[in-house]
Amino acid sequence: MARCMMKQSKLPVSFWAEAVATANYIRNRCITNVLKGKTPFEAWHGRRPNVEHLRIFGETAFMLDKTPGKGKLDPRGIKCTFLGYDEPSRSFRVWVPSRG
């Protein structure tokens, strides 16, 4: 799954670890026959996973820029690339090419 995600996203090979982590996150929310129709997430936590927040690996995203001192009509979004999920904080992991 991670190899396909890397190929589709056209990201540099240096992001392979992010692809593997994201593939693992998604796989843990998919039904498996071994658990008799349950997901690994459901077996571990005892509840069905919410999948409404899932996004496409490598897609273009925009991050809110809260830098102080911006004018009223200045742009507030920073163009970035979606890399995955940060489980403890329920936030997204992104790469901002302009910041390296």
Jmol script that loads the backbone (N, CA, C; Angstrom):
load data "model"
ATOM      1  N   MET A   1       0.817  -1.185   0.000  1.00  0.00           N
ATOM      2  CA  MET A   1       0.000   0.000   0.000  1.00  0.00           C
ATOM      3  C   MET A   1       0.871   1.263   0.000  1.00  0.00           C
ATOM      4  N   ALA A   2       1.933   1.271   0.804  1.00  0.00           N
ATOM      5  CA  ALA A   2       2.796   2.451   0.897  1.00  0.00           C
ATOM      6  C   ALA A   2       3.489   2.734  -0.433  1.00  0.00           C
ATOM      7  N   ARG A   3       3.906   1.687  -1.135  1.00  0.00           N
ATOM      8  CA  ARG A   3       4.565   1.869  -2.432  1.00  0.00           C
ATOM      9  C   ARG A   3       3.614   2.537  -3.425  1.00  0.00           C
ATOM     10  N   CYS A   4       2.367   2.097  -3.442  1.00  0.00           N
ATOM     11  CA  CYS A   4       1.368   2.697  -4.339  1.00  0.00           C
ATOM     12  C   CYS A   4       1.108   4.153  -3.971  1.00  0.00           C
ATOM     13  N   MET A   5       1.064   4.428  -2.675  1.00  0.00           N
ATOM     14  CA  MET A   5       0.840   5.801  -2.228  1.00  0.00           C
ATOM     15  C   MET A   5       1.996   6.704  -2.651  1.00  0.00           C
ATOM     16  N   MET A   6       3.218   6.212  -2.541  1.00  0.00           N
ATOM     17  CA  MET A   6       4.381   6.995  -2.956  1.00  0.00           C
ATOM     18  C   MET A   6       4.361   7.242  -4.463  1.00  0.00           C
ATOM     19  N   LYS A   7       4.030   6.221  -5.223  1.00  0.00           N
ATOM     20  CA  LYS A   7       3.983   6.336  -6.687  1.00  0.00           C
ATOM     21  C   LYS A   7       2.928   7.350  -7.116  1.00  0.00           C
ATOM     22  N   GLN A   8       1.742   7.271  -6.517  1.00  0.00           N
ATOM     23  CA  GLN A   8       0.635   8.161  -6.872  1.00  0.00           C
ATOM     24  C   GLN A   8       0.932   9.606  -6.488  1.00  0.00           C
ATOM     25  N   SER A   9       1.580   9.820  -5.353  1.00  0.00           N
ATOM     26  CA  SER A   9       1.802  11.176  -4.853  1.00  0.00           C
ATOM     27  C   SER A   9       2.951  11.900  -5.548  1.00  0.00           C
ATOM     28  N   LYS A  10       3.883  11.133  -6.149  1.00  0.00           N
ATOM     29  CA  LYS A  10       5.061  11.707  -6.806  1.00  0.00           C
ATOM     30  C   LYS A  10       5.935  12.510  -5.838  1.00  0.00           C
ATOM     31  N   LEU A  11       5.922  12.114  -4.562  1.00  0.00           N
ATOM     32  CA  LEU A  11       6.782  12.744  -3.569  1.00  0.00           C
ATOM     33  C   LEU A  11       8.172  12.121  -3.624  1.00  0.00           C
ATOM     34  N   PRO A  12       9.195  12.820  -3.138  1.00  0.00           N
ATOM     35  CA  PRO A  12      10.542  12.239  -3.098  1.00  0.00           C
ATOM     36  C   PRO A  12      10.580  10.984  -2.220  1.00  0.00           C
ATOM     37  N   VAL A  13      11.524  10.106  -2.496  1.00  0.00           N
ATOM     38  CA  VAL A  13      11.661   8.843  -1.768  1.00  0.00           C
ATOM     39  C   VAL A  13      11.923   9.088  -0.281  1.00  0.00           C
ATOM     40  N   SER A  14      12.418  10.249   0.069  1.00  0.00           N
ATOM     41  CA  SER A  14      12.709  10.546   1.474  1.00  0.00           C
ATOM     42  C   SER A  14      11.455  10.538   2.351  1.00  0.00           C
ATOM     43  N   PHE A  15      10.276  10.539   1.740  1.00  0.00           N
ATOM     44  CA  PHE A  15       9.018  10.513   2.491  1.00  0.00           C
ATOM     45  C   PHE A  15       8.449   9.107   2.640  1.00  0.00           C
ATOM     46  N   TRP A  16       9.260   8.070   2.412  1.00  0.00           N
ATOM     47  CA  TRP A  16       8.758   6.700   2.478  1.00  0.00           C
ATOM     48  C   TRP A  16       8.247   6.352   3.878  1.00  0.00           C
ATOM     49  N   ALA A  17       8.885   6.862   4.922  1.00  0.00           N
ATOM     50  CA  ALA A  17       8.447   6.554   6.291  1.00  0.00           C
ATOM     51  C   ALA A  17       7.068   7.141   6.570  1.00  0.00           C
ATOM     52  N   GLU A  18       6.801   8.328   6.041  1.00  0.00           N
ATOM     53  CA  GLU A  18       5.476   8.934   6.200  1.00  0.00           C
ATOM     54  C   GLU A  18       4.421   8.102   5.479  1.00  0.00           C
ATOM     55  N   ALA A  19       4.770   7.584   4.304  1.00  0.00           N
ATOM     56  CA  ALA A  19       3.835   6.747   3.545  1.00  0.00           C
ATOM     57  C   ALA A  19       3.527   5.457   4.296  1.00  0.00           C
ATOM     58  N   VAL A  20       4.537   4.839   4.888  1.00  0.00           N
ATOM     59  CA  VAL A  20       4.328   3.601   5.649  1.00  0.00           C
ATOM     60  C   VAL A  20       3.463   3.871   6.880  1.00  0.00           C
ATOM     61  N   ALA A  21       3.722   4.957   7.589  1.00  0.00           N
ATOM     62  CA  ALA A  21       2.932   5.294   8.777  1.00  0.00           C
ATOM     63  C   ALA A  21       1.477   5.568   8.406  1.00  0.00           C
ATOM     64  N   THR A  22       1.255   6.273   7.302  1.00  0.00           N
ATOM     65  CA  THR A  22      -0.107   6.567   6.859  1.00  0.00           C
ATOM     66  C   THR A  22      -0.811   5.306   6.388  1.00  0.00           C
ATOM     67  N   ALA A  23      -0.110   4.444   5.671  1.00  0.00           N
ATOM     68  CA  ALA A  23      -0.696   3.171   5.230  1.00  0.00           C
ATOM     69  C   ALA A  23      -1.093   2.326   6.434  1.00  0.00           C
ATOM     70  N   ASN A  24      -0.268   2.310   7.462  1.00  0.00           N
ATOM     71  CA  ASN A  24      -0.574   1.568   8.685  1.00  0.00           C
ATOM     72  C   ASN A  24      -1.804   2.148   9.382  1.00  0.00           C
ATOM     73  N   TYR A  25      -1.893   3.460   9.447  1.00  0.00           N
ATOM     74  CA  TYR A  25      -3.040   4.136  10.058  1.00  0.00           C
ATOM     75  C   TYR A  25      -4.329   3.742   9.337  1.00  0.00           C
ATOM     76  N   ILE A  26      -4.293   3.751   8.003  1.00  0.00           N
ATOM     77  CA  ILE A  26      -5.475   3.398   7.207  1.00  0.00           C
ATOM     78  C   ILE A  26      -5.796   1.915   7.346  1.00  0.00           C
ATOM     79  N   ARG A  27      -4.781   1.073   7.295  1.00  0.00           N
ATOM     80  CA  ARG A  27      -4.987  -0.384   7.375  1.00  0.00           C
ATOM     81  C   ARG A  27      -5.625  -0.792   8.700  1.00  0.00           C
ATOM     82  N   ASN A  28      -5.281  -0.102   9.771  1.00  0.00           N
ATOM     83  CA  ASN A  28      -5.866  -0.405  11.077  1.00  0.00           C
ATOM     84  C   ASN A  28      -7.333  -0.003  11.173  1.00  0.00           C
ATOM     85  N   ARG A  29      -7.817   0.710  10.183  1.00  0.00           N
ATOM     86  CA  ARG A  29      -9.220   1.113  10.155  1.00  0.00           C
ATOM     87  C   ARG A  29     -10.011   0.388   9.069  1.00  0.00           C
ATOM     88  N   CYS A  30      -9.440  -0.666   8.501  1.00  0.00           N
ATOM     89  CA  CYS A  30     -10.093  -1.483   7.468  1.00  0.00           C
ATOM     90  C   CYS A  30     -10.500  -2.831   8.054  1.00  0.00           C
ATOM     91  N   ILE A  31     -11.652  -3.325   7.619  1.00  0.00           N
ATOM     92  CA  ILE A  31     -12.173  -4.604   8.100  1.00  0.00           C
ATOM     93  C   ILE A  31     -11.255  -5.743   7.670  1.00  0.00           C
ATOM     94  N   THR A  32     -11.077  -6.720   8.562  1.00  0.00           N
ATOM     95  CA  THR A  32     -10.249  -7.883   8.268  1.00  0.00           C
ATOM     96  C   THR A  32     -11.005  -9.164   8.625  1.00  0.00           C
ATOM     97  N   ASN A  33     -10.802 -10.214   7.845  1.00  0.00           N
ATOM     98  CA  ASN A  33     -11.467 -11.496   8.093  1.00  0.00           C
ATOM     99  C   ASN A  33     -10.949 -12.181   9.351  1.00  0.00           C
ATOM    100  N   VAL A  34      -9.705 -11.946   9.700  1.00  0.00           N
ATOM    101  CA  VAL A  34      -9.108 -12.577  10.875  1.00  0.00           C
ATOM    102  C   VAL A  34      -9.869 -12.193  12.147  1.00  0.00           C
ATOM    103  N   LEU A  35     -10.362 -10.969  12.190  1.00  0.00           N
ATOM    104  CA  LEU A  35     -11.099 -10.487  13.363  1.00  0.00           C
ATOM    105  C   LEU A  35     -12.612 -10.603  13.177  1.00  0.00           C
ATOM    106  N   LYS A  36     -13.029 -11.431  12.247  1.00  0.00           N
ATOM    107  CA  LYS A  36     -14.450 -11.711  11.998  1.00  0.00           C
ATOM    108  C   LYS A  36     -15.251 -10.446  11.688  1.00  0.00           C
ATOM    109  N   GLY A  37     -14.759  -9.696  10.720  1.00  0.00           N
ATOM    110  CA  GLY A  37     -15.482  -8.519  10.251  1.00  0.00           C
ATOM    111  C   GLY A  37     -15.253  -7.255  11.052  1.00  0.00           C
ATOM    112  N   LYS A  38     -14.333  -7.287  11.983  1.00  0.00           N
ATOM    113  CA  LYS A  38     -14.006  -6.091  12.755  1.00  0.00           C
ATOM    114  C   LYS A  38     -12.705  -5.490  12.229  1.00  0.00           C
ATOM    115  N   THR A  39     -12.476  -4.249  12.584  1.00  0.00           N
ATOM    116  CA  THR A  39     -11.211  -3.606  12.249  1.00  0.00           C
ATOM    117  C   THR A  39     -10.244  -3.797  13.415  1.00  0.00           C
ATOM    118  N   PRO A  40      -8.934  -3.742  13.176  1.00  0.00           N
ATOM    119  CA  PRO A  40      -7.987  -3.803  14.295  1.00  0.00           C
ATOM    120  C   PRO A  40      -8.229  -2.681  15.314  1.00  0.00           C
ATOM    121  N   PHE A  41      -8.609  -1.510  14.830  1.00  0.00           N
ATOM    122  CA  PHE A  41      -8.923  -0.387  15.716  1.00  0.00           C
ATOM    123  C   PHE A  41     -10.087  -0.746  16.634  1.00  0.00           C
ATOM    124  N   GLU A  42     -11.127  -1.348  16.062  1.00  0.00           N
ATOM    125  CA  GLU A  42     -12.314  -1.729  16.827  1.00  0.00           C
ATOM    126  C   GLU A  42     -11.985  -2.812  17.859  1.00  0.00           C
ATOM    127  N   ALA A  43     -11.148  -3.762  17.490  1.00  0.00           N
ATOM    128  CA  ALA A  43     -10.759  -4.824  18.418  1.00  0.00           C
ATOM    129  C   ALA A  43      -9.951  -4.256  19.589  1.00  0.00           C
ATOM    130  N   TRP A  44      -9.135  -3.257  19.333  1.00  0.00           N
ATOM    131  CA  TRP A  44      -8.280  -2.681  20.369  1.00  0.00           C
ATOM    132  C   TRP A  44      -9.038  -1.705  21.270  1.00  0.00           C
ATOM    133  N   HIS A  45      -9.838  -0.803  20.663  1.00  0.00           N
ATOM    134  CA  HIS A  45     -10.505   0.262  21.415  1.00  0.00           C
ATOM    135  C   HIS A  45     -11.939  -0.070  21.823  1.00  0.00           C
ATOM    136  N   GLY A  46     -12.531  -1.088  21.210  1.00  0.00           N
ATOM    137  CA  GLY A  46     -13.898  -1.463  21.555  1.00  0.00           C
ATOM    138  C   GLY A  46     -14.970  -0.592  20.930  1.00  0.00           C
ATOM    139  N   ARG A  47     -14.621   0.197  19.942  1.00  0.00           N
ATOM    140  CA  ARG A  47     -15.598   1.040  19.224  1.00  0.00           C
ATOM    141  C   ARG A  47     -15.187   1.140  17.760  1.00  0.00           C
ATOM    142  N   ARG A  48     -16.155   1.432  16.913  1.00  0.00           N
ATOM    143  CA  ARG A  48     -15.879   1.546  15.485  1.00  0.00           C
ATOM    144  C   ARG A  48     -15.083   2.829  15.216  1.00  0.00           C
ATOM    145  N   PRO A  49     -14.136   2.781  14.277  1.00  0.00           N
ATOM    146  CA  PRO A  49     -13.344   3.981  13.982  1.00  0.00           C
ATOM    147  C   PRO A  49     -14.132   4.986  13.146  1.00  0.00           C
ATOM    148  N   ASN A  50     -13.836   6.244  13.361  1.00  0.00           N
ATOM    149  CA  ASN A  50     -14.399   7.311  12.540  1.00  0.00           C
ATOM    150  C   ASN A  50     -13.463   7.500  11.344  1.00  0.00           C
ATOM    151  N   VAL A  51     -13.996   7.423  10.140  1.00  0.00           N
ATOM    152  CA  VAL A  51     -13.154   7.547   8.945  1.00  0.00           C
ATOM    153  C   VAL A  51     -13.478   8.802   8.134  1.00  0.00           C
ATOM    154  N   GLU A  52     -14.266   9.702   8.697  1.00  0.00           N
ATOM    155  CA  GLU A  52     -14.645  10.924   7.979  1.00  0.00           C
ATOM    156  C   GLU A  52     -13.466  11.863   7.753  1.00  0.00           C
ATOM    157  N   HIS A  53     -12.425  11.754   8.556  1.00  0.00           N
ATOM    158  CA  HIS A  53     -11.285  12.667   8.462  1.00  0.00           C
ATOM    159  C   HIS A  53     -10.203  12.179   7.501  1.00  0.00           C
ATOM    160  N   LEU A  54     -10.365  11.006   6.898  1.00  0.00           N
ATOM    161  CA  LEU A  54      -9.325  10.452   6.024  1.00  0.00           C
ATOM    162  C   LEU A  54      -9.145  11.303   4.769  1.00  0.00           C
ATOM    163  N   ARG A  55      -7.897  11.509   4.389  1.00  0.00           N
ATOM    164  CA  ARG A  55      -7.539  12.310   3.218  1.00  0.00           C
ATOM    165  C   ARG A  55      -6.607  11.504   2.318  1.00  0.00           C
ATOM    166  N   ILE A  56      -6.376  12.012   1.112  1.00  0.00           N
ATOM    167  CA  ILE A  56      -5.512  11.346   0.138  1.00  0.00           C
ATOM    168  C   ILE A  56      -4.059  11.732   0.408  1.00  0.00           C
ATOM    169  N   PHE A  57      -3.195  10.717   0.536  1.00  0.00           N
ATOM    170  CA  PHE A  57      -1.768  10.939   0.775  1.00  0.00           C
ATOM    171  C   PHE A  57      -1.159  11.690  -0.407  1.00  0.00           C
ATOM    172  N   GLY A  58      -0.450  12.774  -0.125  1.00  0.00           N
ATOM    173  CA  GLY A  58       0.233  13.534  -1.162  1.00  0.00           C
ATOM    174  C   GLY A  58      -0.601  14.613  -1.821  1.00  0.00           C
ATOM    175  N   GLU A  59      -1.849  14.787  -1.393  1.00  0.00           N
ATOM    176  CA  GLU A  59      -2.690  15.804  -2.017  1.00  0.00           C
ATOM    177  C   GLU A  59      -2.286  17.196  -1.539  1.00  0.00           C
ATOM    178  N   THR A  60      -2.637  18.206  -2.319  1.00  0.00           N
ATOM    179  CA  THR A  60      -2.370  19.585  -1.947  1.00  0.00           C
ATOM    180  C   THR A  60      -3.328  19.987  -0.838  1.00  0.00           C
ATOM    181  N   ALA A  61      -2.791  20.641   0.172  1.00  0.00           N
ATOM    182  CA  ALA A  61      -3.598  21.100   1.299  1.00  0.00           C
ATOM    183  C   ALA A  61      -3.184  22.534   1.624  1.00  0.00           C
ATOM    184  N   PHE A  62      -3.961  23.182   2.456  1.00  0.00           N
ATOM    185  CA  PHE A  62      -3.630  24.533   2.889  1.00  0.00           C
ATOM    186  C   PHE A  62      -3.667  24.583   4.409  1.00  0.00           C
ATOM    187  N   MET A  63      -2.605  25.149   4.980  1.00  0.00           N
ATOM    188  CA  MET A  63      -2.458  25.242   6.424  1.00  0.00           C
ATOM    189  C   MET A  63      -2.715  26.688   6.838  1.00  0.00           C
ATOM    190  N   LEU A  64      -3.427  26.879   7.940  1.00  0.00           N
ATOM    191  CA  LEU A  64      -3.726  28.214   8.435  1.00  0.00           C
ATOM    192  C   LEU A  64      -2.466  28.863   8.992  1.00  0.00           C
ATOM    193  N   ASP A  65      -2.182  30.071   8.523  1.00  0.00           N
ATOM    194  CA  ASP A  65      -1.018  30.834   8.978  1.00  0.00           C
ATOM    195  C   ASP A  65      -1.491  31.876   9.985  1.00  0.00           C
ATOM    196  N   LYS A  66      -1.143  31.678  11.257  1.00  0.00           N
ATOM    197  CA  LYS A  66      -1.574  32.595  12.315  1.00  0.00           C
ATOM    198  C   LYS A  66      -0.461  33.558  12.729  1.00  0.00           C
ATOM    199  N   THR A  67       0.456  33.843  11.816  1.00  0.00           N
ATOM    200  CA  THR A  67       1.553  34.753  12.116  1.00  0.00           C
ATOM    201  C   THR A  67       0.994  36.138  12.436  1.00  0.00           C
ATOM    202  N   PRO A  68       1.387  36.723  13.573  1.00  0.00           N
ATOM    203  CA  PRO A  68       0.875  38.058  13.910  1.00  0.00           C
ATOM    204  C   PRO A  68       1.442  39.122  12.972  1.00  0.00           C
ATOM    205  N   GLY A  69       0.726  40.226  12.856  1.00  0.00           N
ATOM    206  CA  GLY A  69       1.190  41.341  12.049  1.00  0.00           C
ATOM    207  C   GLY A  69       0.733  41.301  10.602  1.00  0.00           C
ATOM    208  N   LYS A  70      -0.139  40.387  10.258  1.00  0.00           N
ATOM    209  CA  LYS A  70      -0.646  40.328   8.883  1.00  0.00           C
ATOM    210  C   LYS A  70      -1.757  41.358   8.712  1.00  0.00           C
ATOM    211  N   GLY A  71      -1.851  41.903   7.504  1.00  0.00           N
ATOM    212  CA  GLY A  71      -2.911  42.839   7.197  1.00  0.00           C
ATOM    213  C   GLY A  71      -4.251  42.127   7.069  1.00  0.00           C
ATOM    214  N   LYS A  72      -5.315  42.894   7.072  1.00  0.00           N
ATOM    215  CA  LYS A  72      -6.661  42.334   7.040  1.00  0.00           C
ATOM    216  C   LYS A  72      -6.914  41.499   5.789  1.00  0.00           C
ATOM    217  N   LEU A  73      -6.358  41.901   4.648  1.00  0.00           N
ATOM    218  CA  LEU A  73      -6.608  41.200   3.389  1.00  0.00           C
ATOM    219  C   LEU A  73      -5.440  40.325   2.936  1.00  0.00           C
ATOM    220  N   ASP A  74      -4.440  40.162   3.784  1.00  0.00           N
ATOM    221  CA  ASP A  74      -3.310  39.290   3.443  1.00  0.00           C
ATOM    222  C   ASP A  74      -3.752  37.830   3.454  1.00  0.00           C
ATOM    223  N   PRO A  75      -3.149  37.009   2.593  1.00  0.00           N
ATOM    224  CA  PRO A  75      -3.531  35.587   2.581  1.00  0.00           C
ATOM    225  C   PRO A  75      -3.194  34.908   3.907  1.00  0.00           C
ATOM    226  N   ARG A  76      -4.059  34.009   4.342  1.00  0.00           N
ATOM    227  CA  ARG A  76      -3.886  33.305   5.609  1.00  0.00           C
ATOM    228  C   ARG A  76      -3.542  31.824   5.419  1.00  0.00           C
ATOM    229  N   GLY A  77      -3.491  31.369   4.173  1.00  0.00           N
ATOM    230  CA  GLY A  77      -3.213  29.960   3.911  1.00  0.00           C
ATOM    231  C   GLY A  77      -1.818  29.746   3.355  1.00  0.00           C
ATOM    232  N   ILE A  78      -1.185  28.652   3.783  1.00  0.00           N
ATOM    233  CA  ILE A  78       0.127  28.255   3.268  1.00  0.00           C
ATOM    234  C   ILE A  78      -0.065  26.947   2.519  1.00  0.00           C
ATOM    235  N   LYS A  79       0.361  26.919   1.258  1.00  0.00           N
ATOM    236  CA  LYS A  79       0.218  25.713   0.444  1.00  0.00           C
ATOM    237  C   LYS A  79       1.183  24.642   0.944  1.00  0.00           C
ATOM    238  N   CYS A  80       0.655  23.437   1.153  1.00  0.00           N
ATOM    239  CA  CYS A  80       1.476  22.335   1.652  1.00  0.00           C
ATOM    240  C   CYS A  80       0.993  21.016   1.052  1.00  0.00           C
ATOM    241  N   THR A  81       1.659  19.932   1.400  1.00  0.00           N
ATOM    242  CA  THR A  81       1.323  18.595   0.915  1.00  0.00           C
ATOM    243  C   THR A  81       0.953  17.724   2.102  1.00  0.00           C
ATOM    244  N   PHE A  82      -0.183  17.039   2.008  1.00  0.00           N
ATOM    245  CA  PHE A  82      -0.659  16.174   3.084  1.00  0.00           C
ATOM    246  C   PHE A  82       0.195  14.914   3.167  1.00  0.00           C
ATOM    247  N   LEU A  83       0.688  14.590   4.373  1.00  0.00           N
ATOM    248  CA  LEU A  83       1.538  13.413   4.568  1.00  0.00           C
ATOM    249  C   LEU A  83       0.910  12.340   5.453  1.00  0.00           C
ATOM    250  N   GLY A  84       0.019  12.702   6.338  1.00  0.00           N
ATOM    251  CA  GLY A  84      -0.556  11.678   7.202  1.00  0.00           C
ATOM    252  C   GLY A  84      -1.243  12.257   8.416  1.00  0.00           C
ATOM    253  N   TYR A  85      -1.339  11.414   9.445  1.00  0.00           N
ATOM    254  CA  TYR A  85      -2.116  11.730  10.631  1.00  0.00           C
ATOM    255  C   TYR A  85      -1.230  11.671  11.863  1.00  0.00           C
ATOM    256  N   ASP A  86      -1.496  12.556  12.810  1.00  0.00           N
ATOM    257  CA  ASP A  86      -0.801  12.549  14.089  1.00  0.00           C
ATOM    258  C   ASP A  86      -1.809  12.077  15.129  1.00  0.00           C
ATOM    259  N   GLU A  87      -1.763  10.784  15.463  1.00  0.00           N
ATOM    260  CA  GLU A  87      -2.804  10.164  16.288  1.00  0.00           C
ATOM    261  C   GLU A  87      -3.036  10.820  17.645  1.00  0.00           C
ATOM    262  N   PRO A  88      -2.013  11.092  18.432  1.00  0.00           N
ATOM    263  CA  PRO A  88      -2.320  11.611  19.768  1.00  0.00           C
ATOM    264  C   PRO A  88      -3.077  12.936  19.744  1.00  0.00           C
ATOM    265  N   SER A  89      -2.793  13.800  18.790  1.00  0.00           N
ATOM    266  CA  SER A  89      -3.406  15.130  18.793  1.00  0.00           C
ATOM    267  C   SER A  89      -4.539  15.288  17.786  1.00  0.00           C
ATOM    268  N   ARG A  90      -4.844  14.246  17.020  1.00  0.00           N
ATOM    269  CA  ARG A  90      -5.907  14.286  16.011  1.00  0.00           C
ATOM    270  C   ARG A  90      -5.679  15.408  14.987  1.00  0.00           C
ATOM    271  N   SER A  91      -4.433  15.653  14.655  1.00  0.00           N
ATOM    272  CA  SER A  91      -4.118  16.657  13.643  1.00  0.00           C
ATOM    273  C   SER A  91      -3.471  15.976  12.443  1.00  0.00           C
ATOM    274  N   PHE A  92      -3.255  16.751  11.386  1.00  0.00           N
ATOM    275  CA  PHE A  92      -2.664  16.221  10.165  1.00  0.00           C
ATOM    276  C   PHE A  92      -1.172  16.542  10.122  1.00  0.00           C
ATOM    277  N   ARG A  93      -0.414  15.683   9.452  1.00  0.00           N
ATOM    278  CA  ARG A  93       1.007  15.928   9.208  1.00  0.00           C
ATOM    279  C   ARG A  93       1.123  16.444   7.773  1.00  0.00           C
ATOM    280  N   VAL A  94       1.808  17.560   7.595  1.00  0.00           N
ATOM    281  CA  VAL A  94       1.952  18.163   6.272  1.00  0.00           C
ATOM    282  C   VAL A  94       3.408  18.532   6.028  1.00  0.00           C
ATOM    283  N   TRP A  95       3.728  18.704   4.759  1.00  0.00           N
ATOM    284  CA  TRP A  95       5.054  19.165   4.344  1.00  0.00           C
ATOM    285  C   TRP A  95       4.858  20.481   3.614  1.00  0.00           C
ATOM    286  N   VAL A  96       5.581  21.497   4.066  1.00  0.00           N
ATOM    287  CA  VAL A  96       5.518  22.812   3.433  1.00  0.00           C
ATOM    288  C   VAL A  96       6.782  22.968   2.590  1.00  0.00           C
ATOM    289  N   PRO A  97       6.686  22.779   1.253  1.00  0.00           N
ATOM    290  CA  PRO A  97       7.882  22.837   0.398  1.00  0.00           C
ATOM    291  C   PRO A  97       8.632  24.164   0.500  1.00  0.00           C
ATOM    292  N   SER A  98       7.914  25.274   0.691  1.00  0.00           N
ATOM    293  CA  SER A  98       8.576  26.576   0.759  1.00  0.00           C
ATOM    294  C   SER A  98       9.428  26.727   2.019  1.00  0.00           C
ATOM    295  N   ARG A  99       9.171  25.911   3.032  1.00  0.00           N
ATOM    296  CA  ARG A  99       9.936  25.977   4.283  1.00  0.00           C
ATOM    297  C   ARG A  99      10.928  24.830   4.421  1.00  0.00           C
ATOM    298  N   GLY A 100      10.971  23.968   3.415  1.00  0.00           N
ATOM    299  CA  GLY A 100      11.927  22.871   3.433  1.00  0.00           C
ATOM    300  C   GLY A 100      11.429  21.737   4.164  1.00  0.00           C
TER     301      GLY A 100
END
end "model"
wireframe off; spacefill off
backbone 0.3
color backbone group
